[in-house]
Amino acid sequence: METKFTRRNWFKSTAALSVGLVAATSLVDRLLAAPMSQAELNYLATANGGKIRLGSNENPYGPSAKAREAVVQILSEGNRYPFTVAQELKNILAAKEGVTADHIHIGAGSGDLLCQTATAFGIEGGRIASGFPTFPLLMSYAQVFNATWDKVDMNDKLEYNYDALASAVKSNTKLVFICNPNNPTGTLVDWNKVKSFCEDVSKKVPVYSDEAYLEFLDPSLQRSMVELVKKDMNVIVSRTFSKIYGLAGLRMGYIVAKPELIKKIAKYSGDFPYSQTAIAAAQASLGDEEFMAMVRSKNATARKVLTDFLNEHKIFHGQSLTNFVFFPAAKDGKTILSKMEERGYMMRIWDYQNKEWCRVSIGTEEEMKGFVKAFADLVS
Ligand SMILES: Cc1ncc(COP(=O)(O)O)c(C=O)c1O
């Protein structure tokens, strides 16, 4: 049964939490009703100054009911440091990935782990190579330490060009970053191709495989490079709870790598940078197949609204298997952003090959219908 989750009720429950008057059961009931509630979706949209958030690849359906319930339950433990629960989560992740807990390192989102890795490999300078455009955080952070970023363009289908990337490895390259499916292009390269790239290149230099969007793929395609970690290769795999699990605001991610690489990276971790609530939500979300299937399916339907629109207007775009789509901007980026902001939508503009490109995250089906209507005069 769907309970109406009104803004008023939301404030009431937030107020109850803040003064510690937690009627846990009724709160849980209300929180459980939330993921399906149109009212809450509207509230979340209006809470951001009235803008529909299509700029950060967020999940409009999360957190799941199980995650919300776990967060409520753990609040009463908020006076305790998260030592035990952190270890517990590591053990669970290790069992899930088929490795030991020494192969796992958790962080406040995978962004935290990208920065720690950037420090570990960039602190002495040298070069980091990646495809381009890609999620830039690791490389940008490493540049703070005077590391150099070697960028290798995508192929003409906006896919990572693994042959060209392998050729870009130099004697002083410290790390190679890959992202599959890739942000911002949304494209996926066949697992076997990526696997042979990792096998070859990791003999010379560690490879960091960012798999933030892996769970958006059909389960039959969800093959991780963790298989190479299990063979003791120099491969670091990162995963996040921010995307399919919808926990971006709670901050939890993890990496899987052989223990010596984990130690090298974890040296740069803050002292327990994550909270009990993030750990509880992540733990409760893991393996929630029903929730993931719901997000995957709604995302595919909503993404089709945008890709149909682009196809109708004969606009080239990356074949996205994720919750965002990348295509060339028909007008200058500044105009697009300001016009769309006026019309109530946030999105992103990227620079690539001396051109500007739009990256639009996938919201709900209704949001995407609204988006294409608002965007229609900006495509020619
Ligand atoms: C490819 C990729 N990796 C990592 C992240 C960082 O996500 P988080 O720090 O929320 O785990 C993002 C965020 O958009 C991303 O797109």
The ligand as an ORCA input file, in Angstrom:
! r2SCAN-3c Opt
* xyz 0 1
  C      32.713      7.357    -12.405
  C      32.510      7.922    -11.045
  N      33.314      7.523    -10.067
  C      33.195      8.001     -8.832
  C      32.234      8.933     -8.524
  C      32.201      9.464     -7.130
  O      31.037      9.073     -6.496
  P      30.918      8.934     -4.939
  O      32.035      9.693     -4.325
  O      29.605      9.488     -4.613
  O      31.041      7.457     -4.675
  C      31.367      9.398     -9.503
  C      30.347     10.413     -9.198
  O      29.610     10.890    -10.019
  C      31.513      8.871    -10.807
  O      30.737      9.274    -11.808
*
